[in-house]
Amino acid sequence: MDAAPQILIVCTDLIFSTKITGTAKALEKPFAVARTMERFDSLLTAAGDGTKVIVDMSVTAVDPVAAIRKAKEKSGIQVVAFLSHVEADTAVAAREAGADLVMARSAFSARLPEILGN
């Protein structure tokens, strides 16, 4: 995509990232997917005020806590982190890193159009 993404997705699960990108397309929101930290850094540099960063806390190719911290260093960026409902320690780490919203994967899926649309 040529435009700076409004939605920056950190997710390496191809099936789940397809669900997120499909919803973003349906909502006509410019998006980009980062599957490496280098790609995330590059996309974050181009991100502007109002960008929403979606972080899958189960990724291993990107440090999700570091990604949240970097995103929150820029003003005007909202971070939504999602994870398995049994990962209580990971939820705490996401909140401590600055995520604006931390939720179970099932709740994230159920609210995906609302989350990406706002």
N, CA, C and O atoms as a Tinker XYZ file with bonds, in Angstrom:
   472  protein
     1  N      0.840000   -1.179000    0.000000    73     2
     2  CA     0.000000    0.000000    0.000000    64     1     3
     3  C      0.886000    1.243000    0.000000    63     2     4     5
     4  O      1.926000    1.284000    0.657000    81     3
     5  N      0.459000    2.235000   -0.735000    73     3     6
     6  CA     1.245000    3.450000   -0.853000    64     5     7
     7  C      1.038000    4.389000    0.333000    63     6     8     9
     8  O      1.985000    5.029000    0.789000    81     7
     9  N     -0.184000    4.473000    0.831000    73     7    10
    10  CA    -0.479000    5.384000    1.939000    64     9    11
    11  C      0.095000    4.822000    3.230000    63    10    12    13
    12  O      0.221000    3.608000    3.392000    81    11
    13  N      0.440000    5.720000    4.146000    73    11    14
    14  CA     0.877000    5.275000    5.463000    64    13    15
    15  C     -0.277000    4.511000    6.087000    63    14    16    17
    16  O     -1.425000    4.946000    6.004000    81    15
    17  N      0.014000    3.388000    6.706000    73    15    18
    18  CA    -1.089000    2.581000    7.238000    64    17    19
    19  C     -1.788000    3.256000    8.412000    63    18    20    21
    20  O     -1.151000    3.879000    9.261000    81    19
    21  N     -3.101000    3.119000    8.441000    73    19    22
    22  CA    -3.858000    3.544000    9.612000    64    21    23
    23  C     -3.837000    2.433000   10.644000    63    22    24    25
    24  O     -3.995000    2.668000   11.842000    81    23
    25  N     -3.637000    1.207000   10.149000    73    23    26
    26  CA    -3.605000    0.038000   11.015000    64    25    27
    27  C     -2.312000   -0.708000   10.739000    63    26    28    29
    28  O     -2.049000   -1.121000    9.610000    81    27
    29  N     -1.516000   -0.876000   11.766000    73    27    30
    30  CA    -0.249000   -1.601000   11.684000    64    29    31
    31  C     -0.427000   -2.889000   12.473000    63    30    32    33
    32  O     -0.655000   -2.858000   13.683000    81    31
    33  N     -0.323000   -4.011000   11.790000    73    31    34
    34  CA    -0.630000   -5.318000   12.370000    64    33    35
    35  C      0.660000   -6.086000   12.611000    63    34    36    37
    36  O      1.450000   -6.286000   11.689000    81    35
    37  N      0.871000   -6.516000   13.845000    73    35    38
    38  CA     2.022000   -7.348000   14.201000    64    37    39
    39  C      1.462000   -8.740000   14.479000    63    38    40    41
    40  O      0.961000   -9.023000   15.568000    81    39
    41  N      1.560000   -9.599000   13.468000    73    39    42
    42  CA     0.972000  -10.941000   13.575000    64    41    43
    43  C      1.653000  -11.846000   12.559000    63    42    44    45
    44  O      1.761000  -11.491000   11.386000    81    43
    45  N      2.110000  -13.008000   13.002000    73    43    46
    46  CA     2.755000  -13.951000   12.093000    64    45    47
    47  C      1.859000  -15.137000   11.761000    63    46    48    49
    48  O      2.203000  -15.939000   10.893000    81    47
    49  N      0.728000  -15.264000   12.425000    73    47    50
    50  CA    -0.234000  -16.323000   12.141000    64    49    51
    51  C     -0.973000  -15.940000   10.860000    63    50    52    53
    52  O     -1.786000  -15.015000   10.865000    81    51
    53  N     -0.693000  -16.645000    9.768000    73    51    54
    54  CA    -1.246000  -16.256000    8.472000    64    53    55
    55  C     -2.771000  -16.286000    8.440000    63    54    56    57
    56  O     -3.400000  -15.413000    7.841000    81    55
    57  N     -3.354000  -17.269000    9.073000    73    55    58
    58  CA    -4.819000  -17.364000    9.062000    64    57    59
    59  C     -5.429000  -16.208000    9.852000    63    58    60    61
    60  O     -6.381000  -15.576000    9.394000    81    59
    61  N     -4.892000  -15.936000   11.016000    73    59    62
    62  CA    -5.455000  -14.862000   11.836000    64    61    63
    63  C     -5.148000  -13.494000   11.234000    63    62    64    65
    64  O     -5.996000  -12.602000   11.270000    81    63
    65  N     -3.949000  -13.317000   10.682000    73    63    66
    66  CA    -3.640000  -12.022000   10.073000    64    65    67
    67  C     -4.530000  -11.779000    8.857000    63    66    68    69
    68  O     -4.880000  -10.635000    8.568000    81    67
    69  N     -4.904000  -12.848000    8.138000    73    67    70
    70  CA    -5.822000  -12.711000    7.007000    64    69    71
    71  C     -7.191000  -12.244000    7.480000    63    70    72    73
    72  O     -7.846000  -11.451000    6.803000    81    71
    73  N     -7.624000  -12.727000    8.630000    73    71    74
    74  CA    -8.897000  -12.273000    9.196000    64    73    75
    75  C     -8.834000  -10.779000    9.509000    63    74    76    77
    76  O     -9.779000  -10.043000    9.226000    81    75
    77  N     -7.727000  -10.335000   10.091000    73    75    78
    78  CA    -7.579000   -8.922000   10.435000    64    77    79
    79  C     -7.497000   -8.063000    9.172000    63    78    80    81
    80  O     -8.180000   -7.044000    9.064000    81    79
    81  N     -6.661000   -8.479000    8.220000    73    79    82
    82  CA    -6.513000   -7.684000    6.995000    64    81    83
    83  C     -7.795000   -7.673000    6.174000    63    82    84    85
    84  O     -8.120000   -6.669000    5.541000    81    83
    85  N     -8.522000   -8.785000    6.181000    73    83    86
    86  CA    -9.800000   -8.823000    5.467000    64    85    87
    87  C    -10.797000   -7.840000    6.055000    63    86    88    89
    88  O    -11.536000   -7.185000    5.321000    81    87
    89  N    -10.818000   -7.738000    7.354000    73    87    90
    90  CA   -11.707000   -6.781000    8.025000    64    89    91
    91  C    -11.268000   -5.351000    7.725000    63    90    92    93
    92  O    -12.102000   -4.481000    7.476000    81    91
    93  N     -9.951000   -5.109000    7.750000    73    91    94
    94  CA    -9.442000   -3.770000    7.422000    64    93    95
    95  C     -9.810000   -3.385000    5.993000    63    94    96    97
    96  O    -10.208000   -2.250000    5.735000    81    95
    97  N     -9.676000   -4.329000    5.067000    73    95    98
    98  CA   -10.060000   -4.062000    3.667000    64    97    99
    99  C    -11.540000   -3.723000    3.573000    63    98   100   101
   100  O    -11.920000   -2.764000    2.901000    81    99
   101  N    -12.376000   -4.510000    4.247000    73    99   102
   102  CA   -13.824000   -4.271000    4.205000    64   101   103
   103  C    -14.174000   -2.896000    4.765000    63   102   104   105
   104  O    -15.130000   -2.263000    4.317000    81   103
   105  N    -13.404000   -2.439000    5.737000    73   103   106
   106  CA   -13.627000   -1.122000    6.334000    64   105   107
   107  C    -12.902000   -0.003000    5.579000    63   106   108   109
   108  O    -13.001000    1.171000    5.937000    81   107
   109  N    -12.176000   -0.389000    4.533000    73   107   110
   110  CA   -11.407000    0.549000    3.711000    64   109   111
   111  C    -10.387000    1.331000    4.528000    63   110   112   113
   112  O    -10.216000    2.537000    4.347000    81   111
   113  N     -9.718000    0.628000    5.422000    73   111   114
   114  CA    -8.663000    1.213000    6.250000    64   113   115
   115  C     -7.313000    0.776000    5.692000    63   114   116   117
   116  O     -7.075000   -0.424000    5.550000    81   115
   117  N     -6.426000    1.712000    5.375000    73   115   118
   118  CA    -5.082000    1.328000    4.935000    64   117   119
   119  C     -4.371000    0.570000    6.060000    63   118   120   121
   120  O     -4.419000    0.980000    7.219000    81   119
   121  N     -3.721000   -0.520000    5.714000    73   119   122
   122  CA    -3.067000   -1.353000    6.716000    64   121   123
   123  C     -1.755000   -1.893000    6.177000    63   122   124   125
   124  O     -1.492000   -1.860000    4.975000    81   123
   125  N     -0.946000   -2.384000    7.088000    73   123   126
   126  CA     0.293000   -3.077000    6.744000    64   125   127
   127  C      0.544000   -4.114000    7.825000    63   126   128   129
   128  O      0.156000   -3.942000    8.981000    81   127
   129  N      1.204000   -5.198000    7.420000    73   127   130
   130  CA     1.509000   -6.279000    8.357000    64   129   131
   131  C      3.009000   -6.348000    8.560000    63   130   132   133
   132  O      3.776000   -6.329000    7.598000    81   131
   133  N      3.424000   -6.427000    9.812000    73   131   134
   134  CA     4.837000   -6.572000   10.154000    64   133   135
   135  C      5.043000   -7.970000   10.726000    63   134   136   137
   136  O      4.433000   -8.346000   11.727000    81   135
   137  N      5.907000   -8.722000   10.075000    73   135   138
   138  CA     6.215000  -10.072000   10.564000    64   137   139
   139  C      7.646000  -10.170000   11.086000    63   138   140   141
   140  O      8.094000  -11.230000   11.523000    81   139
   141  N      8.357000   -9.034000   11.031000    73   139   142
   142  CA     9.711000   -8.949000   11.588000    64   141   143
   143  C      9.840000   -7.614000   12.311000    63   142   144   145
   144  O      9.071000   -6.686000   12.059000    81   143
   145  N     10.799000   -7.524000   13.195000    73   143   146
   146  CA    11.014000   -6.268000   13.931000    64   145   147
   147  C     11.501000   -5.175000   12.989000    63   146   148   149
   148  O     11.145000   -4.009000   13.155000    81   147
   149  N     12.308000   -5.542000   12.008000    73   147   150
   150  CA    12.801000   -4.550000   11.044000    64   149   151
   151  C     11.641000   -3.926000   10.280000    63   150   152   153
   152  O     11.593000   -2.709000   10.098000    81   151
   153  N     10.708000   -4.758000    9.834000    73   151   154
   154  CA     9.540000   -4.259000    9.103000    64   153   155
   155  C      8.674000   -3.398000   10.029000    63   154   156   157
   156  O      8.171000   -2.352000    9.620000    81   155
   157  N      8.506000   -3.836000   11.255000    73   155   158
   158  CA     7.730000   -3.053000   12.218000    64   157   159
   159  C      8.351000   -1.671000   12.412000    63   158   160   161
   160  O      7.650000   -0.660000   12.368000    81   159
   161  N      9.668000   -1.630000   12.627000    73   159   162
   162  CA    10.351000   -0.349000   12.825000    64   161   163
   163  C     10.152000    0.566000   11.625000    63   162   164   165
   164  O      9.905000    1.761000   11.789000    81   163
   165  N     10.257000    0.016000   10.428000    73   163   166
   166  CA    10.090000    0.799000    9.206000    64   165   167
   167  C      8.671000    1.357000    9.098000    63   166   168   169
   168  O      8.483000    2.535000    8.795000    81   167
   169  N      7.685000    0.513000    9.344000    73   167   170
   170  CA     6.293000    0.953000    9.264000    64   169   171
   171  C      5.957000    1.944000   10.369000    63   170   172   173
   172  O      5.214000    2.900000   10.141000    81   171
   173  N      6.492000    1.727000   11.549000    73   171   174
   174  CA     6.222000    2.626000   12.664000    64   173   175
   175  C      6.797000    4.016000   12.388000    63   174   176   177
   176  O      6.194000    5.024000   12.757000    81   175
   177  N      7.948000    4.069000   11.747000    73   175   178
   178  CA     8.549000    5.358000   11.399000    64   177   179
   179  C      7.604000    6.173000   10.521000    63   178   180   181
   180  O      7.521000    7.393000   10.662000    81   179
   181  N      6.883000    5.491000    9.602000    73   179   182
   182  CA     5.970000    6.175000    8.687000    64   181   183
   183  C      4.595000    6.423000    9.304000    63   182   184   185
   184  O      3.795000    7.177000    8.749000    81   183
   185  N      4.318000    5.798000   10.441000    73   183   186
   186  CA     2.994000    5.906000   11.063000    64   185   187
   187  C      2.756000    7.311000   11.591000    63   186   188   189
   188  O      3.648000    7.951000   12.148000    81   187
   189  N      1.556000    7.759000   11.404000    73   187   190
   190  CA     1.200000    9.086000   11.881000    64   189   191
   191  C      0.182000    9.042000   12.993000    63   190   192   193
   192  O     -0.231000    7.977000   13.452000    81   191
   193  N     -0.212000   10.232000   13.415000    73   191   194
   194  CA    -1.219000   10.394000   14.451000    64   193   195
   195  C     -2.483000    9.650000   14.028000    63   194   196   197
   196  O     -2.910000    9.759000   12.878000    81   195
   197  N     -3.074000    8.908000   14.934000    73   195   198
   198  CA    -4.288000    8.166000   14.626000    64   197   199
   199  C     -4.051000    6.734000   14.195000    63   198   200   201
   200  O     -5.002000    5.986000   13.967000    81   199
   201  N     -2.789000    6.345000   14.082000    73   199   202
   202  CA    -2.484000    4.966000   13.705000    64   201   203
   203  C     -2.865000    4.036000   14.849000    63   202   204   205
   204  O     -2.682000    4.360000   16.022000    81   203
   205  N     -3.392000    2.886000   14.485000    73   203   206
   206  CA    -3.728000    1.859000   15.461000    64   205   207
   207  C     -2.772000    0.693000   15.236000    63   206   208   209
   208  O     -2.673000    0.175000   14.123000    81   207
   209  N     -2.074000    0.281000   16.283000    73   207   210
   210  CA    -1.154000   -0.849000   16.209000    64   209   211
   211  C     -1.812000   -2.033000   16.894000    63   210   212   213
   212  O     -2.185000   -1.965000   18.065000    81   211
   213  N     -1.947000   -3.118000   16.147000    73   211   214
   214  CA    -2.555000   -4.351000   16.646000    64   213   215
   215  C     -1.423000   -5.349000   16.860000    63   214   216   217
   216  O     -0.696000   -5.670000   15.920000    81   215
   217  N     -1.265000   -5.844000   18.091000    73   215   218
   218  CA    -0.147000   -6.727000   18.421000    64   217   219
   219  C     -0.647000   -8.078000   18.926000    63   218   220   221
   220  O     -1.361000   -8.165000   19.926000    81   219
   221  N     -0.256000   -9.121000   18.211000    73   219   222
   222  CA    -0.498000  -10.489000   18.655000    64   221   223
   223  C      0.621000  -10.814000   19.636000    63   222   224   225
   224  O      1.785000  -10.894000   19.243000    81   223
   225  N      0.287000  -10.999000   20.887000    73   223   226
   226  CA     1.294000  -11.214000   21.925000    64   225   227
   227  C      1.970000  -12.576000   21.822000    63   226   228   229
   228  O      2.923000  -12.840000   22.555000    81   227
   229  N      1.504000  -13.442000   20.933000    73   227   230
   230  CA     2.119000  -14.762000   20.785000    64   229   231
   231  C      3.200000  -14.797000   19.713000    63   230   232   233
   232  O      3.815000  -15.843000   19.502000    81   231
   233  N      3.448000  -13.683000   19.031000    73   231   234
   234  CA     4.470000  -13.683000   17.980000    64   233   235
   235  C      5.848000  -13.906000   18.588000    63   234   236   237
   236  O      6.119000  -13.503000   19.720000    81   235
   237  N      6.711000  -14.557000   17.813000    73   235   238
   238  CA     8.076000  -14.786000   18.271000    64   237   239
   239  C      9.099000  -14.082000   17.378000    63   238   240   241
   240  O     10.213000  -13.802000   17.822000    81   239
   241  N      8.739000  -13.796000   16.136000    73   239   242
   242  CA     9.667000  -13.127000   15.222000    64   241   243
   243  C      9.809000  -11.642000   15.551000    63   242   244   245
   244  O     10.758000  -10.987000   15.120000    81   243
   245  N      8.866000  -11.129000   16.308000    73   243   246
   246  CA     8.871000   -9.742000   16.768000    64   245   247
   247  C      8.708000   -9.799000   18.282000    63   246   248   249
   248  O      7.918000  -10.594000   18.791000    81   247
   249  N      9.439000   -8.973000   18.995000    73   247   250
   250  CA     9.261000   -8.899000   20.441000    64   249   251
   251  C      8.013000   -8.049000   20.687000    63   250   252   253
   252  O      8.065000   -6.830000   20.522000    81   251
   253  N      6.895000   -8.664000   21.077000    73   251   254
   254  CA     5.659000   -7.894000   21.184000    64   253   255
   255  C      5.708000   -6.800000   22.249000    63   254   256   257
   256  O      5.120000   -5.735000   22.063000    81   255
   257  N      6.393000   -7.045000   23.347000    73   255   258
   258  CA     6.491000   -6.021000   24.399000    64   257   259
   259  C      7.312000   -4.837000   23.893000    63   258   260   261
   260  O      6.945000   -3.685000   24.124000    81   259
   261  N      8.412000   -5.112000   23.210000    73   259   262
   262  CA     9.228000   -4.034000   22.637000    64   261   263
   263  C      8.446000   -3.267000   21.580000    63   262   264   265
   264  O      8.567000   -2.046000   21.484000    81   263
   265  N      7.650000   -3.967000   20.791000    73   263   266
   266  CA     6.837000   -3.305000   19.763000    64   265   267
   267  C      5.831000   -2.353000   20.411000    63   266   268   269
   268  O      5.627000   -1.239000   19.928000    81   267
   269  N      5.208000   -2.791000   21.496000    73   267   270
   270  CA     4.254000   -1.917000   22.192000    64   269   271
   271  C      4.974000   -0.688000   22.731000    63   270   272   273
   272  O      4.499000    0.436000   22.567000    81   271
   273  N      6.099000   -0.895000   23.364000    73   271   274
   274  CA     6.852000    0.248000   23.927000    64   273   275
   275  C      7.238000    1.248000   22.838000    63   274   276   277
   276  O      7.072000    2.456000   23.009000    81   275
   277  N      7.754000    0.738000   21.718000    73   275   278
   278  CA     8.158000    1.626000   20.619000    64   277   279
   279  C      6.961000    2.391000   20.076000    63   278   280   281
   280  O      7.052000    3.589000   19.809000    81   279
   281  N      5.842000    1.699000   19.913000    73   279   282
   282  CA     4.646000    2.360000   19.382000    64   281   283
   283  C      4.173000    3.468000   20.314000    63   282   284   285
   284  O      3.757000    4.531000   19.853000    81   283
   285  N      4.234000    3.227000   21.614000    73   283   286
   286  CA     3.752000    4.214000   22.573000    64   285   287
   287  C      4.711000    5.393000   22.736000    63   286   288   289
   288  O      4.347000    6.402000   23.341000    81   287
   289  N      5.933000    5.280000   22.204000    73   287   290
   290  CA     6.858000    6.414000   22.217000    64   289   291
   291  C      6.399000    7.519000   21.266000    63   290   292   293
   292  O      6.766000    8.682000   21.433000    81   291
   293  N      5.600000    7.151000   20.275000    73   291   294
   294  CA     5.060000    8.133000   19.327000    64   293   295
   295  C      3.704000    8.596000   19.832000    63   294   296   297
   296  O      2.919000    7.786000   20.324000    81   295
   297  N      3.425000    9.864000   19.720000    73   295   298
   298  CA     2.129000   10.351000   20.196000    64   297   299
   299  C      1.043000   10.017000   19.172000    63   298   300   301
   300  O      1.302000    9.902000   17.974000    81   299
   301  N     -0.154000    9.868000   19.674000    73   299   302
   302  CA    -1.305000    9.650000   18.806000    64   301   303
   303  C     -1.470000    8.236000   18.302000    63   302   304   305
   304  O     -2.262000    8.000000   17.390000    81   303
   305  N     -0.743000    7.282000   18.872000    73   303   306
   306  CA    -0.846000    5.894000   18.433000    64   305   307
   307  C     -1.545000    5.086000   19.503000    63   306   308   309
   308  O     -1.172000    5.128000   20.676000    81   307
   309  N     -2.564000    4.349000   19.088000    73   307   310
   310  CA    -3.283000    3.469000   19.998000    64   309   311
   311  C     -2.794000    2.042000   19.770000    63   310   312   313
   312  O     -2.628000    1.611000   18.629000    81   311
   313  N     -2.563000    1.313000   20.858000    73   311   314
   314  CA    -2.093000   -0.068000   20.763000    64   313   315
   315  C     -3.139000   -1.004000   21.363000    63   314   316   317
   316  O     -3.594000   -0.824000   22.492000    81   315
   317  N     -3.504000   -2.013000   20.563000    73   315   318
   318  CA    -4.405000   -3.066000   21.016000    64   317   319
   319  C     -3.608000   -4.366000   20.971000    63   318   320   321
   320  O     -3.092000   -4.756000   19.924000    81   319
   321  N     -3.516000   -5.030000   22.122000    73   319   322
   322  CA    -2.806000   -6.302000   22.210000    64   321   323
   323  C     -3.814000   -7.413000   22.459000    63   322   324   325
   324  O     -4.748000   -7.255000   23.246000    81   323
   325  N     -3.615000   -8.549000   21.774000    73   323   326
   326  CA    -4.492000   -9.684000   22.023000    64   325   327
   327  C     -3.658000  -10.927000   22.287000    63   326   328   329
   328  O     -2.529000  -11.051000   21.812000    81   327
   329  N     -4.238000  -11.848000   23.055000    73   327   330
   330  CA    -3.504000  -13.022000   23.513000    64   329   331
   331  C     -4.473000  -14.109000   23.930000    63   330   332   333
   332  O     -5.684000  -13.891000   23.974000    81   331
   333  N     -3.942000  -15.268000   24.234000    73   331   334
   334  CA    -4.743000  -16.360000   24.761000    64   333   335
   335  C     -5.262000  -15.955000   26.141000    63   334   336   337
   336  O     -4.560000  -15.299000   26.912000    81   335
   337  N     -6.467000  -16.344000   26.434000    73   335   338
   338  CA    -7.075000  -15.959000   27.722000    64   337   339
   339  C     -6.353000  -16.546000   28.931000    63   338   340   341
   340  O     -6.592000  -16.106000   30.055000    81   339
   341  N     -5.482000  -17.519000   28.729000    73   339   342
   342  CA    -4.771000  -18.134000   29.858000    64   341   343
   343  C     -3.406000  -17.497000   30.120000    63   342   344   345
   344  O     -2.695000  -17.920000   31.032000    81   343
   345  N     -3.038000  -16.504000   29.347000    73   343   346
   346  CA    -1.719000  -15.874000   29.477000    64   345   347
   347  C     -1.778000  -14.623000   30.365000    63   346   348   349
   348  O     -1.585000  -13.504000   29.891000    81   347
   349  N     -2.043000  -14.830000   31.634000    73   347   350
   350  CA    -2.190000  -13.701000   32.558000    64   349   351
   351  C     -0.910000  -12.883000   32.664000    63   350   352   353
   352  O     -0.974000  -11.654000   32.676000    81   351
   353  N      0.249000  -13.530000   32.741000    73   351   354
   354  CA     1.516000  -12.801000   32.843000    64   353   355
   355  C      1.786000  -11.968000   31.589000    63   354   356   357
   356  O      2.312000  -10.858000   31.666000    81   355
   357  N      1.421000  -12.517000   30.447000    73   355   358
   358  CA     1.609000  -11.790000   29.185000    64   357   359
   359  C      0.691000  -10.575000   29.136000    63   358   360   361
   360  O      1.085000   -9.523000   28.634000    81   359
   361  N     -0.515000  -10.707000   29.648000    73   359   362
   362  CA    -1.443000   -9.573000   29.692000    64   361   363
   363  C     -0.883000   -8.458000   30.564000    63   362   364   365
   364  O     -0.971000   -7.283000   30.210000    81   363
   365  N     -0.311000   -8.824000   31.694000    73   363   366
   366  CA     0.303000   -7.835000   32.584000    64   365   367
   367  C      1.458000   -7.136000   31.861000    63   366   368   369
   368  O      1.591000   -5.914000   31.938000    81   367
   369  N      2.293000   -7.912000   31.157000    73   367   370
   370  CA     3.431000   -7.335000   30.432000    64   369   371
   371  C      2.955000   -6.367000   29.352000    63   370   372   373
   372  O      3.566000   -5.318000   29.152000    81   371
   373  N      1.882000   -6.704000   28.663000    73   371   374
   374  CA     1.341000   -5.822000   27.617000    64   373   375
   375  C      0.840000   -4.509000   28.222000    63   374   376   377
   376  O      1.088000   -3.431000   27.683000    81   375
   377  N      0.141000   -4.615000   29.335000    73   375   378
   378  CA    -0.353000   -3.403000   30.008000    64   377   379
   379  C      0.799000   -2.540000   30.510000    63   378   380   381
   380  O      0.791000   -1.319000   30.351000    81   379
   381  N      1.781000   -3.187000   31.115000    73   379   382
   382  CA     2.939000   -2.442000   31.631000    64   381   383
   383  C      3.733000   -1.776000   30.508000    63   382   384   385
   384  O      4.341000   -0.726000   30.719000    81   383
   385  N      3.733000   -2.371000   29.327000    73   383   386
   386  CA     4.436000   -1.791000   28.178000    64   385   387
   387  C      3.683000   -0.597000   27.602000    63   386   388   389
   388  O      4.246000    0.196000   26.847000    81   387
   389  N      2.396000   -0.472000   27.966000    73   387   390
   390  CA     1.636000    0.693000   27.524000    64   389   391
   391  C      0.461000    0.419000   26.612000    63   390   392   393
   392  O     -0.153000    1.359000   26.107000    81   391
   393  N      0.126000   -0.856000   26.385000    73   391   394
   394  CA    -1.017000   -1.151000   25.513000    64   393   395
   395  C     -2.270000   -0.474000   26.042000    63   394   396   397
   396  O     -2.546000   -0.503000   27.242000    81   395
   397  N     -3.021000    0.134000   25.141000    73   395   398
   398  CA    -4.249000    0.829000   25.520000    64   397   399
   399  C     -5.380000   -0.149000   25.814000    63   398   400   401
   400  O     -6.243000    0.112000   26.652000    81   399
   401  N     -5.360000   -1.270000   25.115000    73   399   402
   402  CA    -6.396000   -2.283000   25.272000    64   401   403
   403  C     -5.725000   -3.647000   25.172000    63   402   404   405
   404  O     -4.995000   -3.918000   24.218000    81   403
   405  N     -5.974000   -4.500000   26.155000    73   403   406
   406  CA    -5.435000   -5.856000   26.168000    64   405   407
   407  C     -6.619000   -6.790000   26.300000    63   406   408   409
   408  O     -7.424000   -6.661000   27.222000    81   407
   409  N     -6.723000   -7.734000   25.372000    73   407   410
   410  CA    -7.897000   -8.596000   25.394000    64   409   411
   411  C     -7.595000   -9.996000   24.906000    63   410   412   413
   412  O     -6.623000  -10.235000   24.190000    81   411
   413  N     -8.457000  -10.917000   25.312000    73   411   414
   414  CA    -8.339000  -12.298000   24.855000    64   413   415
   415  C     -8.592000  -12.352000   23.354000    63   414   416   417
   416  O     -9.358000  -11.556000   22.811000    81   415
   417  N     -7.941000  -13.297000   22.700000    73   415   418
   418  CA    -8.078000  -13.464000   21.252000    64   417   419
   419  C     -9.549000  -13.606000   20.848000    63   418   420   421
   420  O     -9.965000  -13.045000   19.835000    81   419
   421  N    -10.330000  -14.342000   21.620000    73   419   422
   422  CA   -11.744000  -14.548000   21.271000    64   421   423
   423  C    -12.522000  -13.233000   21.318000    63   422   424   425
   424  O    -13.339000  -12.965000   20.436000    81   423
   425  N    -12.278000  -12.424000   22.328000    73   423   426
   426  CA   -12.947000  -11.117000   22.432000    64   425   427
   427  C    -12.478000  -10.194000   21.314000    63   426   428   429
   428  O    -13.273000   -9.449000   20.741000    81   427
   429  N    -11.188000  -10.245000   21.007000    73   427   430
   430  CA   -10.650000   -9.437000   19.919000    64   429   431
   431  C    -11.338000   -9.813000   18.606000    63   430   432   433
   432  O    -11.755000   -8.939000   17.846000    81   431
   433  N    -11.454000  -11.111000   18.343000    73   431   434
   434  CA   -12.118000  -11.573000   17.112000    64   433   435
   435  C    -13.559000  -11.093000   17.047000    63   434   436   437
   436  O    -14.021000  -10.619000   16.009000    81   435
   437  N    -14.259000  -11.221000   18.160000    73   435   438
   438  CA   -15.671000  -10.841000   18.192000    64   437   439
   439  C    -15.863000   -9.344000   17.963000    63   438   440   441
   440  O    -16.861000   -8.925000   17.376000    81   439
   441  N    -14.907000   -8.539000   18.425000    73   439   442
   442  CA   -15.027000   -7.076000   18.331000    64   441   443
   443  C    -14.176000   -6.470000   17.219000    63   442   444   445
   444  O    -14.031000   -5.250000   17.149000    81   443
   445  N    -13.615000   -7.305000   16.353000    73   443   446
   446  CA   -12.671000   -6.830000   15.343000    64   445   447
   447  C    -13.187000   -5.664000   14.496000    63   446   448   449
   448  O    -12.469000   -4.674000   14.362000    81   447
   449  N    -14.383000   -5.725000   13.921000    73   447   450
   450  CA   -14.850000   -4.574000   13.126000    64   449   451
   451  C    -14.948000   -3.291000   13.946000    63   450   452   453
   452  O    -14.621000   -2.210000   13.457000    81   451
   453  N    -15.393000   -3.412000   15.181000    73   451   454
   454  CA   -15.495000   -2.242000   16.067000    64   453   455
   455  C    -14.100000   -1.682000   16.390000    63   454   456   457
   456  O    -13.888000   -0.470000   16.359000    81   455
   457  N    -13.174000   -2.562000   16.692000    73   455   458
   458  CA   -11.818000   -2.136000   17.062000    64   457   459
   459  C    -11.128000   -1.447000   15.896000    63   458   460   461
   460  O    -10.512000   -0.396000   16.074000    81   459
   461  N    -11.223000   -2.026000   14.710000    73   459   462
   462  CA   -10.552000   -1.438000   13.545000    64   461   463
   463  C    -11.291000   -0.226000   13.014000    63   462   464   465
   464  O    -10.688000    0.667000   12.418000    81   463
   465  N    -12.590000   -0.195000   13.228000    73   463   466
   466  CA   -13.403000    0.911000   12.688000    64   465   467
   467  C    -13.296000    2.194000   13.465000    63   466   468   469
   468  O    -13.565000    3.262000   12.915000    81   467
   469  N    -12.917000    2.132000   14.715000    73   467   470
   470  CA   -12.838000    3.342000   15.545000    64   469   471
   471  C    -11.515000    4.030000   15.423000    63   470   472
   472  O    -11.294000    5.061000   16.059000    81   471
